[in-house]
Amino acid sequence: MNYLTLENITKSYGEKVLFQDLSFHIEKGNKIAFVARNGTGKSTLLKIIAGLETAEGEHAKILLNRDARVGYLDQEPNFDESKTAMETIFDSNDNPQLQALKAYEEAMLEPHKTDELQEALAQMDAVKAWDIESNVKETLAKLSITRLQQPVSELSGGQRKRLAFAKLIIDEPDFLILDEPTNHLDLSMIEWIEGFLTTSNITIFMVTHDRYFLERVCNTIIELDEGTLFRYRGNYSYYLQKKAERHEIDARTIGRAKRLMKTELEWVRKMPQGRGTKAKARLSAFKDLKTRASKKIQDDRFEFEMKGNRLGKKIIELYNITKSFGDLKIIENFSYKFQRGERVGIVGKNGTGKSTFLKLLTEELALDSGRIQRGETIVLGHYEQEGIQLLEDKRVIEVIKDIAPFIEMGDGSKIYAKQFLERFLFDEDKHWTYVSKLSGGERRRLYLLTVLMKNPNFLILDEPTNDLDILTLNILEEFLMEYGGCLVMVSHDRYFMDKLVDHLFIFQGDGKVKDFNGSYPEYRLLEKEEELEERRAEREEKAKRLAAKEEAAEEEPVRKLTYQERKELGKLEKSIEKLEARKVEIHSKFGDTSMSSEKIQELSIELSKKEEDIEAKEEKWMELSEFA
């Protein structure tokens, strides 16, 4: 079944054309990623599909299956700041069961308002919403959303993303449009969402830079490269293989075209003024040949080595450092001495203090106790998650030149600002573009260059992969693999971390930091083995307790019920039956809309008492029935 068809979709802002005449379709069950460089309109395309923006062109068509329920996740979810988390989850939802559940949850917060509670209970029964209540609560628990009355204005970026995901999952859409779904989420949450999307039958069209996510979730990748769409029916590793093959073919084709063009160029120059039909045809073919010969193949490799500032014997040394915010412990009595060329990754759940630790290293925040000693030769480079405010009226090349006109290379040569920009995919026509005209991803890339251009020998990166396209990530990885200084970074991008770090600080919460000498995959493997060992130990302990209980039971004389106990057991059975019948009767009375609020309150109190009686009598019945 076809869910979506796009034909001749064009979008531009002023003179800048983001994309032109895009056409493709999405079938039910497809899990598709859209890959393109920053600034080519990936997020804009998603908004067009979601109906939030319009396409251009008289022949543009967007055909969406009318039976498909569509859910859209924005890169930066935008919520009504005056609402609570619960109000946001159920906001604008046309599902009658979810609307009934919302009214019921609100009524339960104020049970003294008996009219509202009665109406909510009746509506839950009418639309059979009790069936989905447990599913909703399970989803909220999985996404760690526990404070439903918390105002949205108090939520962090990660909490907002989880709230947006909860809203999507609870609404049960058929077709999901996701813009950078893993941004702001910690690694364990990403793994849970990855598992959910992999095992569900939801159709997906998404933009993401998370390459493990691409590898494990997607079955198709659509790439926009130099204005042309390429479709790869496979995951990320399949895409890399086929793209490399395509580039190899292109390189051979371009080589042949260049050789042919030399011959044709000589003919064009000698061609007489009077041009016949054949000459015009050959001239037209020459123009096509020239286009093929001048085609560029994007090279993802990054092949230069910065000289780097010299590192002395002392790098950065931490002695019993402690930091808290009120009752929240971030780090407590932690000591460590960084070594030359060390590459440390920092992982942990959101809110455990990873970014705070980086700001302690840079002395942007003060310690509560302990001390940090920094070597005299240290030149820090700090890429912050929040970014910096780049001057809107500056041109791209001016931003870089203001920091340094060139960087000295390892071989003594110099690389100038213009070349540095080109290495990080800022084409020459972008150099004189104003910062105000850049996309979000391009701004992040430019900010990254302002940090690298300072030629630091101790580089601190806080979520450097957010909003960067895959091509830029490949280039940044190549650069960092050749980087000779110390590297400390926080990232939720597992692919990025696995490639670049060999040592971890695990932020476990409550001020505890575990120093783990190994990579992230090794840590996760060890963690899962420890979880399995814990469960195995629990099972063994339960088995021992059960065996001991059975052994004790065998040694004890068999106990029989006395006459009075057998009589009591029979009375309990009849009493429980009567209580259950009265409970059903009370529930049926709640359906009477003419009942007064006083009567509703009276019945509510009676119902609560009956449930307590049933529970007590059932416990006594179970106790006696063991010996019956």
ABEGO torsion letter per residue (X at the ends): XBABBBBGBBBBBEABBABBGBBBBBBBGBBBBBBBBBGAGAAAAAAAAAGABBBBEAABBBBBBAABBBBBBBABBBBBAABBAAAAAABGBABAAAAAAAAAAAAAABAABAAAAAAAAAAAAAAGAAAAAAAAAAAAAAAGBABAABBAAABBAAAAAAAAAAAAAAAGBABBBBBGAABGBBAAAAAAAAAAAAABABBBBBBBABAAAAAAABABBBBBBGGBBBBBBEBAAAAAAAAAAAAAAAAAAAAAAAAAAAAAAAAAAABBABBBAAAAAAAAAAAAAAAAAABBBBBABBBBBBAEBBBBABBBBBBGBBBBBEABBABBGBBBBBBBGBBBBBBEBBGAGAAAAAAAAAGABBBABEBBBBBAABBBBBBBAAEBBBBAABBAAAAAAAABABBBBAAGBBBBAAAAAAAAGBBAAAAABBAAABBAAAAAAAAAAAAAAAGBABBBBBGAABGBBAAAAAAAAAAAAABABBBBBBBABAAAAAAABABBBBBAEGGBBBBBBEBAAAAAAAAAAAAAAAAAAAAAAAAAAAAAAAAAAAABBBBBBBAAAAAAAAAAAAAAAAAAAAAAAAAAAAABAABBAAAAAAAAAAAAAAAAAAAAAAAAAAAAAAAX
